[in-house]
Amino acid sequence: MLSMAVGIGFHYVRPNFKQPYPGIFGVTVEEFRAQLELLGRYGEYIGLSDIRSWLFEGKSLPERAWLVTFDDGLREQYEHALPVLDDLCIPAVFFASTRPLYKREPLMVHVVHLLRSQIEPSRLVDTVYNIAEELGIKIGTVDHERAVSQYFYDTPEVAEIKYLLNFALPCEARDDVIGLCFSRLLDWDVDELVSSLYMDKSQLRELAVRGYLGTHAHTHRPLGTLSEAEIETDIRTSLDLLEYWTKRRPDAIAYPYGSLAACTEATGHIARKLGIKMGFTMERARIDEHARPMCLPRCAPNDLPGGSMPRWSKDSLFQEISCSGWYAA
């Protein structure tokens, strides 16, 4: 069998997800440990340095390998996931967005999660439309079928809310509308929220020393939808800040949102020009000899054995998972 690896893209990892409404999804610490232990019986865990050596130095990978990754730079990843990883002697890579620490503001993607988890759905929808009307903003139609297809892990109601917030709102007005929703419906202390939600500079520094740190860009916008100048500014800003804070410049990026539209070839070319050697998407595929360094696939934890909706069984995964098809020659 040829060498191959499967990347796993985690986000929220916390002791429990008790909240009034479904809005923040992830794995509990117990589920995280159980899945890692299960997968570890069917493959070997590798780190970013192993991928780097394989891609650029010709070194081999195990026949079956797992690469554990985390997006966003959330504090709970450091406080709850990292101790489990260390206990199991599993390396990982944490891709952090830099805007929260630099501006002391939460990322809009997390504001949306918080709003959905704390506010009754119909009230949230009404508030969005009311604020949009106040601002003179026209909201596009929410396509039910497209919403359900885009967010197939969610209930139809939740899928439609997510589609409204992420796609139906005009891009140029989205932050204004969501920001006003946050201040009117929650009115939380923003600085305290940032401190509780994201890793601080000392935690990022420790990860960098261990070779565990990558960038998730600066603003967490879908890079492929931006102009080339905006893409370059976003990535460069994140690299400069991480280097300033940690004294190490990352050479790997996880593209925010990870979709095909967010991970265009132009985005990869710009990232490479800025010194990035490895780019990670959320294409559900394996990393093998066909993989392109700037377009490396990953799976969500739910996709894999031990997840809530596995696409493959533990016995068939490495035989059935496809090779990367995005931008294949």
N, C-alpha and C positions, 0 to 999 in steps of 0.2 A: 504494500500500500504506500502511495506517495504521502509525503508529509503534508499535514494540513492543520489549521487552527480555526477555532470558532471564537470570535469576539463576543463578549456579553456586555451590554450597555445598561448599567444600573443608574437610578436617579435617587429617589427617596428611600432611605433605610432608617427605620425608627422602631422603638419598642411596640407602638401600636398606632393605629390610624383612626382613633376615636374623634369624630367630628360630626357636626350636625347634618351635613349633606355630603354626597360623594363629590369630591373635588381634588383631593390629593391622593394619588395612587402610588404604591411602591411595595416593598416587601418588609415584613417585620424582621427584627434581628434573628429570631428563631428560624424564620423561613429562609433568610439569607444563608445562615450557617448550614441548614439542612440541604439546600440546593447545592452549595459548594461541595459539601461532603459527598452528595450523590454523584455529581458530575466528576468529582475527583476519582471515582472508581472506574471511570470509563475513558479518562484522558489525563494528561499531565498539564499542570498550570505553568504558564510561561509569563515573562514580563515584557515590557516595551523594549528593553535592551535585546531580548532574544529576537523579536521581530526585526529590529534594526540590523542586527548581525546577520540575520537570514537574508534580508533584502539587499544589503550593501556589502557584505563581506563573504557571502557564499556559504555561511555556516548552515547546518541543517536544523530543522525543527523536529520535534517528536512526531511520530506518525499521527497521533491524536492529541491535540493540545487545546487548552482554553486560555483566553486572554481576558482578564477581568478589567472592566473600565467603568468610570463614573463620569457623568456630565454635570456641569453647572457650578461645582465648587461649594456644595452645601456643607454646612457645619456638621450635620448629622452623619455624613459620610466619614468624616474624620473621627467623630466621637463614638459612633456605633458600628460602622462597617470595618474601619481599619483595625480595631482590636481583634475582631474575628479573623480577619486576614492574617494578622501577625500570629495569632494562636494556631492557625492552620498552615503557617509558613507559605502563604500564597502571595505573590507579588501582584501589583495592580498599577493602573495609571488613572489619575484624576485630572479631568479637563475642566479648568476653571474659567468662568467669565470674569472680567476685571472691573466692569462698570460699578457693581455694587460697592466695592471697597473704595473705588476712586471718587465716586459721586455721593456715597452714602445714601443710595437709593436702591430699592429692590428692582429686579428685572420684571418687566411686564408679564412675562410668562408665569412667574411665581405669584404676582398680584392676581392674575386670573385664577390660578389654583386656589389661592386664599379666599377670593370672593365666592367661588363656586362651593368651597367647603363650609362657608359660614353663613351664606345668604340663601334663602329659599329661592328655588329656580325661577318661578314666575316673577317674584319681586326683582330679581337681578335683571331679567329680560326687560321688564317694564322700565327699570331705571336706565338701562342702556338706551332704549328708544327715546325716553324723555330727555336725557342729556344730549343725545344726537339732535333731537328737534330744537332744543335750546341753542345749540351751536350752529344750526343750519346745515347739518350733515345728513346726507342721504345714505341710508343703509341698503345694501344690496339684498336681494331675496335669498333666504336660506333654503338651499336645495336639500330636501330631506334625504334623498337617495345618496347624494354625494356626501352629506354629513355622516350618514351611517356607514358608508364605505370607508371614509377617511378615519373614523374613530370606531372601528369594529369591536374594540374591547368594551365600549361603553353602552349604556342603555340608549335608546333613540332620543329620549329627552335630553340627556347629558350630551350626546353627540351634537344635537342641534344647537345647544348653548355654546359648546366649544367652537362649532363652525361659525356661529354668529360673531363671537369675540375674535376669532383668529383669521377669518376670511371675509365675512360679509361687511365688516367695518372697513372703510377706506384706510389704506395703510398710513397715509399722512395724518389721519385723525384718530387712529386707534389709541395711541398713548394718552391723548388728551381725554378721550371718553373713559377709558379704563381708569386713569388717574383720578378723575372726578368721581367715578363709582366708588373707588377705594376710600376717598376722603369722606364721602357722604354716608356710605354704608358701614364702614368699619372705624374710621378715624383713629387708627392706631398710631403710636409713636414710631415714626419711620426709622429713626436711628436705632432704637431698641430692636425693631424688626430685623434690620440689616445685621446687627450684632448677633442675634439669635439664629438667623437663617443661614448665614454664609461663613465660611472659614475666614479666620483673620490672617494677617500677614505672617505671623510666626508659624502657623500651621501650614500655610503654603510653602514657607521656607523649609520646613522639615521634609515635606513631600519632595521638594526639589532636590534636597541633599540626597534623598534616597533614590533619585531617578524616577520618581513616580508622578511628576507634574507635566501636564500638557496644557495647551490653551483651548478655550471654548469661545474664542473671539471676545470682543469687548462688550458689545451691546446685546448679544444674543438675538440678533435679527437673522432671518434666513438669507445668508450671504448671496446666494445665487440670484436673488431678486433685486439686488442693489446694483448700482453702477460700478464699473471697475475701480473708479477712484474711491468710492465709498467702501468697497471690499478691502482695498489696500489699506485705507485709513483704519478700518475696524480691526483688521488682523495686526497691523503694525503697532497700533496703540496697545493692544493686549500683550504683545511680545515685549514691548518696551517697559510696560509697567511690571510684568512678571519678572523681567530681568532686574529691574531697579529694586524690587522688593526682595528677591531671593538670591540675587547675584548669579543666577543661571538662566539662560535663554532657552525656552523649550524648542524642540524640533518636531513636535507632533501637535496636530489639531484634530478636534472632533467638531465637525461642522454643525452649528446649531440647527436643530430640527432634524437634520440627517436625511431629509427626503431628496429625491432626485432633483427637484426644482431648487433646493437649497445647496446642492453639491454639484454645481455645474463644472464643466471642464475649465472654464475661464477662472472660476474660483480656485481650483487646484493649481493652475498655472501661476496665479498671483501669490498664493501661499508659498509655492516653491521658490518664487523669486525672492521672497522675504526670509528664506532660510528654513522653511518647513520641509521636512523629509517624508513625513507620513501623515496622511489625512484619513480620518475615519468617518464613515457614513452610517446610516441605519438600514442599509440594504441587507435583507435576510439571506445571507449566503456565507460561504466559508472562505477563509484566507488560504490560498494554495499557490501553486506555481503560476497560475493565471492572474493572480491579483496584481493590481497596479498600486504602487506606493501611495499615490495621492487619492486613492479611492478604495480604501480597505473596508470591507463590510463588517457589520456587527449584527447580532440578534438581540432582541429584548429578552429579559429573563422569562417572561411569560411564554415565549416561543419554545423554550427548551425544557427538557425533562426536569421535573421539580417545580415548574411554573404552573400558573393557573390554567393556561390554554395551550399546552405544548403542541407544536406542529409535527414533531417527530418523537418517536420513542427512544429510550436510552439505548436500545439495541440496534436501531436502524439509522440513527441520526447521521453518523459519519458516512454511511453509504448513500443516503438519500438527499442530504443537503446539497444544493447546487453550488457551482462556482459563480463568482461574481459576473454579472452581465452588464453592469452599468459602464458605458463607454468602452466596451470590449472592442478590440481591434477586429 
